[in-house]
Amino acid sequence: MNRLLCLRILDIKADQIISLEEVMDLRIDGDYVKIGLDKYIQAVVVADDESGNFYKTIVVEDENSEYGVSLLIDEVELFNVYPVGRRVFIHVKDLWISDYNGLPQMGYGPYVENNRKRMASIPAAIFRDIILPGVSGITVAPVEVTINQLNDLKVQHAHQDQWYRICQSG
């Protein structure tokens, strides 16, 4: 099984990789947009569900831009497959992008619950075909910013879902 998975990863060619920045360009604030590109995002897991803070969610940072995104997955204990520091290749063809309280998220399309549109999670039966695990043990370090820089970044929206360490201005 692992050998087959590795062969699938090796079959991803450089021209099949797209940056999360390019995917984010498709996003429309407050709406749900099908990505529909037969491409992969190469990213690193920066937050998982091990601590209980992210239920059925992993957060990844793109390795080809300064963007991050939450991936909604209909499974628990995702940290066993996608721990912090694992490289992943996300096949975006059947995924959708939207935002939740201004933060970007990707999932399996919109649905309506209690008269509110929501993002569906990637189904448990297929998430391993969409989010392919790569090497693990990649060092994940926060971006160090001051409070003023963080406020500027919020306005730019460029670094949403990245991991930050707030430092005192000097």
C-alpha positions as CSV (number, residue, x, y, z in Angstrom):
1,M,0.0,0.0,0.0
2,N,2.7,2.5,1.0
3,R,4.7,1.7,-2.1
4,L,1.7,2.3,-4.4
5,L,1.1,5.6,-2.6
6,C,4.8,6.7,-3.2
7,L,4.5,5.8,-6.9
8,R,1.4,8.1,-7.1
9,I,3.4,11.0,-5.5
10,L,6.3,10.5,-7.9
11,D,3.9,10.7,-10.8
12,I,3.1,14.3,-10.0
13,K,5.0,16.4,-12.5
14,A,6.2,20.0,-11.9
15,D,3.7,21.4,-14.4
16,Q,0.9,19.7,-12.4
17,I,1.7,21.9,-9.3
18,I,-0.2,25.1,-8.8
19,S,0.3,27.6,-6.0
20,L,-2.3,28.3,-3.4
21,E,-2.0,31.9,-4.5
22,E,-3.3,31.0,-7.9
23,V,-6.2,29.1,-6.4
24,M,-7.0,32.0,-4.0
25,D,-7.3,34.2,-7.1
26,L,-10.4,32.2,-8.0
27,R,-12.0,32.9,-4.6
28,I,-14.9,35.3,-4.2
29,D,-15.4,36.6,-0.7
30,G,-18.6,35.1,0.8
31,D,-19.2,32.7,-2.1
32,Y,-18.3,29.1,-3.0
33,V,-16.2,28.5,-6.1
34,K,-15.4,25.2,-7.6
35,I,-11.7,25.0,-8.4
36,G,-12.0,22.6,-11.3
37,L,-8.3,22.5,-12.2
38,D,-6.6,19.1,-12.7
39,K,-3.7,20.3,-10.6
40,Y,-2.0,19.8,-7.2
41,I,-1.1,22.2,-4.4
42,Q,2.2,21.2,-2.7
43,A,1.9,22.2,1.0
44,V,3.0,21.4,4.5
45,V,0.6,20.6,7.4
46,V,0.9,23.4,10.0
47,A,-2.0,22.4,12.3
48,D,-3.9,19.1,12.8
49,D,-6.6,17.7,15.0
50,E,-4.3,16.1,17.6
51,S,-4.9,18.8,20.2
52,G,-8.6,18.9,19.7
53,N,-8.5,22.5,18.4
54,F,-9.2,21.6,14.8
55,Y,-12.1,19.1,14.5
56,K,-12.0,17.2,11.2
57,T,-9.7,19.9,9.8
58,I,-6.0,20.3,8.9
59,V,-4.4,23.6,8.1
60,V,-1.7,23.7,5.4
61,E,0.7,26.3,4.1
62,D,1.6,26.3,0.5
63,E,5.3,25.7,-0.3
64,N,5.0,27.8,-3.5
65,S,3.5,31.0,-2.0
66,E,2.8,32.6,1.4
67,Y,-0.7,31.4,1.6
68,G,-2.4,28.9,3.9
69,V,-5.8,27.2,3.9
70,S,-8.0,25.0,6.1
71,L,-9.0,21.7,4.6
72,L,-12.3,20.2,5.8
73,I,-12.2,16.4,5.9
74,D,-15.0,14.1,7.2
75,E,-12.6,12.1,9.4
76,V,-11.2,12.2,12.9
77,E,-7.7,11.6,14.1
78,L,-6.3,13.1,10.9
79,F,-3.0,13.6,12.7
80,N,-2.2,9.9,12.2
81,V,-2.1,10.4,8.4
82,Y,-1.3,14.2,8.2
83,P,0.7,15.3,11.2
84,V,2.2,18.7,11.5
85,G,5.3,18.8,9.3
86,R,4.0,16.4,6.6
87,R,4.2,17.5,3.0
88,V,0.9,16.9,1.2
89,F,-0.2,17.1,-2.4
90,I,-3.8,18.3,-2.7
91,H,-5.6,17.4,-5.9
92,V,-7.9,20.4,-6.3
93,K,-9.9,19.3,-9.3
94,D,-13.1,18.3,-7.4
95,L,-12.6,20.8,-4.5
96,W,-14.3,24.1,-3.7
97,I,-12.9,27.2,-2.0
98,S,-14.7,29.7,0.2
99,D,-14.2,31.5,3.4
100,Y,-15.4,31.0,6.9
101,N,-15.4,34.3,8.9
102,G,-12.9,35.7,6.4
103,L,-10.5,32.7,6.6
104,P,-10.1,30.6,3.5
105,Q,-11.3,27.0,3.5
106,M,-11.4,24.2,1.0
107,G,-13.9,21.3,0.9
108,Y,-16.2,19.3,-1.2
109,G,-18.8,21.8,-2.2
110,P,-21.6,23.9,-0.7
111,Y,-24.7,22.6,1.0
112,V,-27.6,24.3,2.9
113,E,-28.3,23.6,6.6
114,N,-30.8,25.7,8.5
115,N,-31.1,28.1,5.6
116,R,-27.3,28.8,5.7
117,K,-24.8,27.8,3.1
118,R,-21.9,25.7,4.4
119,M,-18.9,23.9,3.0
120,A,-19.1,20.1,2.9
121,S,-16.1,18.2,4.1
122,I,-14.1,15.9,1.8
123,P,-15.8,12.5,2.3
124,A,-13.9,9.9,4.4
125,A,-14.1,7.4,1.6
126,I,-12.0,9.5,-0.8
127,F,-9.9,12.0,1.2
128,R,-6.8,9.8,0.8
129,D,-7.2,10.0,-3.0
130,I,-7.4,13.8,-2.8
131,I,-4.8,14.7,-0.2
132,L,-1.7,12.6,-0.9
133,P,0.9,12.4,2.0
134,G,4.5,13.1,1.2
135,V,7.6,13.2,3.4
136,S,7.2,14.0,7.1
137,G,9.4,15.7,9.6
138,I,9.5,19.1,7.8
139,T,10.3,21.8,10.3
140,V,7.3,24.1,10.7
141,A,8.2,27.6,12.1
142,P,5.9,30.5,12.7
143,V,6.2,33.8,10.9
144,E,7.3,36.4,13.4
145,V,5.4,39.6,13.4
146,T,4.6,42.6,15.6
147,I,1.1,43.6,16.4
148,N,1.3,46.4,13.9
149,Q,2.5,44.0,11.2
150,L,-0.3,41.6,12.0
151,N,-2.9,44.3,11.6
152,D,-1.3,45.2,8.2
153,L,-1.4,41.5,7.1
154,K,-5.1,41.2,8.0
155,V,-5.8,44.0,5.6
156,Q,-3.7,42.4,2.8
157,H,-5.3,38.9,3.3
158,A,-2.1,37.5,1.9
159,H,-1.1,35.4,4.9
160,Q,-4.5,34.0,6.1
161,D,-4.2,30.7,7.8
162,Q,-0.5,31.0,8.4
163,W,1.0,30.4,11.8
164,Y,2.3,33.5,13.6
165,R,4.4,34.3,16.6
166,I,3.7,37.8,17.9
167,C,6.9,39.6,19.0
168,Q,7.4,42.9,20.7
169,S,8.4,45.7,18.5
170,G,11.9,46.8,19.0
